[in-house]
């Protein structure tokens, strides 16, 4: 879920600073393919549907995803669009169903304006709604705490960064470990058509499974706003930089802001 969760936060930054929207509903279906450090090509279809409520400095977001995977090694488990564990078998399976549910609470301690940096502490809870027996999740809750930063460089560029620490739920006899998560990048609002936003970013984390590379991705995205509140479409391309990531990913969807 690395790319999708980060993008939804990053691309809303310019919108949130300029508009007084309170409710956002959206979905960005995505497809990822790669070996993820295994001997097999794993294909993941990830369909997150989210609703976000914003009131003054507070944001509360609920994400409920659907997942479908092919080429997953027996004994391996998903962590959204990445892998939590990789298993030890060459036999593979396919599975589909509900993914893990995420609840995110974010508070804007300061806003990015007049040369000041915006500071946004956040907390996330992963509720283990994905089937562990099907390999769609670990079967245990996760908890993440962190902080985001954003700014304004000139009139149209919005740099941002996030760093967090995730307490990973550990099944019995597993080798899972807690991880650090991080990203940085910038969004650029096209001056002649302020309904278009381009974003480039790097996102990564440590590996939940000891002995493997963590995911590391470069992501390029385009957001087109149809309304002044921020309703519109989103397209992104993800290129994995480590064998803990997908080789590539692509997502396209949209959101409605009330």
Secondary structure by P-SEA (a helix, b strand, c coil): caaaaaaaaaaaaaaaacccccbbbbccccccccccccccbbbbbbbbbbbbbbcccbbbbbbbbbbbbccccccbbbcccccccccccccccccccccbbbbbbbbccccccccbbbbbbbbbbbcccccccccccccbbbbbbbbbbbbbcccccccccccccccccccccccbbbbccccccccccccccccbbbbbbcccccccccccccccccccbbbbbccccccccccbbbbbcccccccccccccccccc
